[in-house]
């Protein structure tokens, strides 16, 4: 079991999932739904928490997932260049680095190939009740199907 920390349109989702082998991004790109055990949902409207032993959720209902676990086979990693980008997705604004091959434009490469776009050095900003929240993480996987915008930033 692996811990999952995700951002849905109306709540934060925490719990545990059972992944197969490989990177979390590869798993998310292969499946259509997640079974989350010991699920804890935290409302963005008023911070109230709902806990349940098991939750099945469509992966397309998640705006973003904090990446954890294996980074994959080091021998298969490609040299990339990055572009700092801002993503608007659901109630969230995310700033981070999008990676692309040295000869491609990082802002378009991921969007043509995969459903879950990886952002490194990511910061997620949103409102939870009356509070402004800002959370930083090394890697965040963002659901490109739910993006409202993606643009380069200085």
C-alpha positions, 0 to 999 in steps of 0.5 A: 500500500502506498499513501495517496495525497490528492486534490479533487474539485471540492476536497482534498483526498488522503488514504492508501492505494495499492499500485502495481510496479512502476511509477505513480504517473504510469499507474495513473495513466493506465487506470480509470479508477482508484480504490482508496483505503482508509480514505479521508476527505477534507472539504474545501468549503469548510474543512470538515473531514469525512472518513471512510474505510474505502472509496472508489473514485474515477481518476478523472475526478482528481485534479492533481496527485502528489507523486510518491514512490518509485521514480522508475528505472534510472537507466531509462530516464531522459535528459530534459529541459524545463519551463516554469509554468502556471496551471489553473485546474479546478479551484487550484493554481499550480506553479512548477516546472514542466519537463520536455525533451531537449528539442521539444517545447515542454508546454506542448510535449506532455499535452500530446502524449499523456493524461497526467503531466508531471510538475516538479518544484510545485506549489499548489495554491487554493482556498480552504474555507476562509484561509488561503493555502499554499503547499509545496512538493517536489513532484505533482501530477496534474490531470491535463483533462481538467486543466483550464489553462497552462502557460509559461511564467517567469 
